């Protein structure tokens, strides 16, 4: 039994290798396109492994959704964006609705764009406040939510998703801040996912704001639960709730978000080195203070500064003009990166 099976495998593998070679040759891919080559190999291995049709359909749909959404966002890649979450059931007359709309209008004044789930309620308020030109909508196809809100319907920046997981990836990947307005399971799902990704270092630090109207206890009750059950139960670090800013003021929410990027620009890892780009270089005195306050982050050495980019950063031309603060981060508590960014902003 094993002999013929092995023979069929090797015959199939040779066929796939030949297909890969022909495709790469025909497409004109160069040595610099190694990632696209790997993508072709992965796709053709589905045939080699005799992957079930349903699984191939899922991967095909997911790939198309990712490709199209990246294409939509690409022209706006270097414009700051905030994702606004909240209930689709919130009526226009609600204080929650009016506040979400006011926040979106305020953040757009600061040169930002707004991303929502494109449905009704808080999502409609977010798109209305931002205006069509400054809005994105990431819609999910559901039996009971079949249409986008009027503020984003028909716009070229509206993307319709079949899968929640591809949609959720775009909410995080294409935004620089998250605002959570009162909402149901979906809002809390997105909120906890954002917190988890930042807490574990799978997403860069960002402003995460819980916003509700004056007199509301919506987020107050949620915060109490997090403190009593998660923090006191030692299920999260004592500083993890510092990732969230709670406010009743839409202008304060916008101010917190824009201030986060007042000096901080972006970050990346170069092997074991965490590189943080800043708009203004720090003084020697400020660097000494930073080293005293954040020495617990270090795996070795000290926190240093350089004015030139690293060689590995040359593929990110939009960052080359900025000074760098860099360190060998021990990767223990990623909330400390957010604290460090706050310190770099405050000088």
Phi, psi and omega in degrees: 000321185289328183299302181299323181296318180295321180296316178299322181297312183292325176296316178296321181295319178296322179297317180295318178300320178296318178298316180300314181299316181295318180296315181297318179296315182292327183279346179074024179293139179262181178296333180286347182264037186296329180291322176293325176297317179297323179296318177298318179299315180300316181297314183288338176292339175299322177290316180300322182274000181054048181299140181298147184303320181298323179290322178295319178301316180299313181294323179295314180296317180297317180298317179297319180295317179294315180301312184292317182294321176297323177296319180295317184281338188308315181293344183247018190302325185257020170259129180295142182222147176239136175267129180249121179249153177170176186293139173284349185264359182290123181285159181301330184280351185288143173301328178299316180298311182297323181290318178298320178294317179294321178298313182297321177296320181292316183291328178294328176300335181266013176088012181265166171242163186238134175247133174227177176280003171073001181271203182273192176064225182302325180296318176296318178299318180297316179290323178297313182296322181285330186086154186301318184293338184248020184243147166237149175229126178247094187271149175244136181280109178232151182299329185257001175224083191261355186222149176281159178291156185301334183289339183235348183303132178081358182280150179290346179263018174260126179241131179257127184248145171272322187252140175293323188291326177287321177297316181296324177299317181291325177304321182275311188298323187262007180241162181243355180202160181228130175242127180251114173262165180307132182196184184264212183305317183298318179297315180290326176300310180295322179295312180293325178295316178300314179299317181297317181294319178289318181300324183264000179080010177281346174226148178297159177299150182204160170290131174236114188242129171261114188241125172213161186292159175304133181092345179283145176246019184301303182279338177297317179293322179293318179296320179300318178299315181298320180291311186287321186263319184270310184287308180292333176278002178059035176267347170226162177291155184297337182264356187296329179289349175290351175290343187248139172250124180258132180205156173254002189246117182295328178289323176296320178301314179295322181294317179299318182293311182292326179295329180301332180251022181290322174238322177293137177248304184190175176213165173199166175256139169241099189054244183267007184256126173271121182249122180246119179273135179233155184279329178234133178295150179270152176284167178300321179295318179295320178295323177295318178295317178301317181294324178292318187282334188236026179294339178292346180277346192276134169274329177193165176068213180218172177279125185236173181224144173217151184269341182257152177288158172285156180302324182291348182267001185295343178276006176236071187301334181288353181251353193294335185282349189267146170294163181235138166251129185221154184201159172270093186284135180281353175060032179272310184231100185288344174298336179292333176295317178298319178296321178294318177299317177303318180293323179293327177288323184276348180072000000 
